[in-house]
Amino acid sequence: MPKAVVLLSGGLDSSTVLALVQQQGYEVYALSFSYGQRHNVEIEAAKRIANSANVAEHAIIDIDLRGFGGSALTADIDVPKDRSENEINTGIPITYVPARNTIFLSFALAKAEVLGSFDIFVGVNALDYSGYPDCRPEYVASFEAMANLATKASVEGEGVLKIHAPLIDQTKAEIIARGLELGVDYGQTISCYDPDTTGAACGGCDSCQLRKKGFTEAGVTDPTRYQNS
């Protein structure tokens, strides 16, 4: 089986990607990051998902992005709640974590080199997302180009590294429908930026609203445990 590195946050998108990768016949090496995020309960979700999927390895990397701050997820800044769809789709929100995907993909690149893998999978999405610049197709393509200039295996002609973003042009509803076909248990996932200590989602942050919208448009019951339910 070819080996693949999968970035696993514990959320809806990355869990769907993990299922897709396994269906394609890869041996999965999952990476999650405890980076000082206020929604650190997602790490527990990632553990559940990786265990259920019986991945070859699940590594949790500790890095502390609170030292930089600049985001409502890593600093003492309120997470925006109950924004309109127009507001969500306009501009880059304060929940954007500076350079986060670049940092995560760099770790994934190092892991892939050690494994002898040329396939990295990430669950970024350019449709139902909150305007993050590191979720765009051109970003993924640029990182892939850089990776093939920067790695020993690529330079020596052993292979071409590919950054796969299989969900990048899909809506949340399409992602959910595909995940359900693959048997993803979305009740194990968490998308909320501001959950309580029990893991119950706030229901009002941008991520919760996009998640709710996805389940509604997919015509599927949302299994998320919300704080006000």
FENURDA-V499464 format. One record per backbone hydrogen bond with DSSP energy under -0.5 kcal/mol. NH is the residue of the N-H (numbers start at 1). CO is the residue of the C=O. If there is no record, write none. Layout:
nh->NH co->CO
nh->NH co->CO
//
This chain:
nh->4 co->27
nh->5 co->119
nh->6 co->4
nh->6 co->29
nh->7 co->121
nh->8 co->6
nh->8 co->31
nh->9 co->7
nh->15 co->11
nh->16 co->12
nh->17 co->13
nh->18 co->14
nh->19 co->15
nh->20 co->16
nh->21 co->17
nh->22 co->18
nh->23 co->19
nh->24 co->20
nh->25 co->22
nh->26 co->21
nh->27 co->2
nh->28 co->26
nh->29 co->4
nh->30 co->28
nh->30 co->57
nh->31 co->6
nh->32 co->59
nh->34 co->61
nh->35 co->33
nh->38 co->73
nh->40 co->37
nh->40 co->38
nh->42 co->39
nh->43 co->40
nh->44 co->40
nh->45 co->41
nh->46 co->42
nh->47 co->43
nh->48 co->44
nh->49 co->45
nh->50 co->46
nh->51 co->47
nh->52 co->48
nh->53 co->49
nh->54 co->50
nh->54 co->51
nh->55 co->50
nh->56 co->28
nh->57 co->28
nh->59 co->30
nh->61 co->32
nh->61 co->59
nh->63 co->34
nh->63 co->61
nh->65 co->35
nh->65 co->63
nh->67 co->64
nh->68 co->65
nh->69 co->65
nh->72 co->94
nh->74 co->71
nh->75 co->71
nh->77 co->75
nh->82 co->204
nh->83 co->204
nh->88 co->84
nh->89 co->85
nh->90 co->87
nh->91 co->89
nh->93 co->91
nh->93 co->130
nh->96 co->93
nh->98 co->96
nh->100 co->97
nh->103 co->99
nh->104 co->100
nh->105 co->101
nh->106 co->102
nh->107 co->103
nh->108 co->104
nh->109 co->105
nh->110 co->106
nh->111 co->107
nh->112 co->108
nh->113 co->109
nh->114 co->110
nh->115 co->111
nh->116 co->112
nh->117 co->112
nh->120 co->162
nh->121 co->5
nh->122 co->164
nh->126 co->168
nh->128 co->170
nh->129 co->127
nh->135 co->132
nh->136 co->133
nh->139 co->136
nh->140 co->136
nh->141 co->137
nh->142 co->138
nh->143 co->139
nh->144 co->140
nh->145 co->141
nh->146 co->142
nh->147 co->143
nh->148 co->144
nh->149 co->145
nh->149 co->146
nh->150 co->146
nh->151 co->147
nh->155 co->151
nh->156 co->152
nh->157 co->154
nh->158 co->153
nh->159 co->153
nh->161 co->159
nh->162 co->118
nh->164 co->120
nh->164 co->162
nh->168 co->165
nh->170 co->167
nh->175 co->171
nh->176 co->172
nh->177 co->173
nh->178 co->174
nh->179 co->175
nh->180 co->176
nh->181 co->177
nh->182 co->178
nh->183 co->180
nh->184 co->179
nh->186 co->184
nh->188 co->185
nh->189 co->186
nh->190 co->10
nh->196 co->200
nh->199 co->196
nh->201 co->225
nh->209 co->205
nh->210 co->206
nh->211 co->207
nh->212 co->208
nh->213 co->209
nh->214 co->210
nh->215 co->211
nh->216 co->212
nh->217 co->213
nh->218 co->214
nh->219 co->215
nh->219 co->216
nh->220 co->215
nh->223 co->221
nh->226 co->224
nh->227 co->201
nh->229 co->226
//
